[in-house]
Amino acid sequence: MGRLGDAARMAKMRARRAPFTDARDGRLKRKVRQAFRRFGGKPLTTTELVKHCYWFVGEEIKSWHRTNVSRVADTCHSDRPRDEPRAADHVVTTA
């Protein structure tokens, strides 16, 4: 028997695995889309998106909150219907 991760075994595992699906529609992705619908599709700053997505955190917003929201906003524009506003139109700010 070969090593645990030899090429033949890995090829067999990849063949059995289902193809990757789209990124899951998690809480942040839903909240970002909801924010754009709620504010009529106008461009939103990252700060506005963070406040909408992490309203329960209050004043304890961390840098990773901002990073996650910015990453989700960038991915949302590719899977939107054409009549919805683009999430990539958000303005990234540091404050």
Secondary structure, DSSP 8 states (H G I E B T S, - for coil): ---TT-HHHHHHHHHHS----S----HHHHHHHHHHHHTTT---BHHHHHHHHTTTTTT---HHHHHHHHHHHHHHGGGS-TTS--GGG-B----
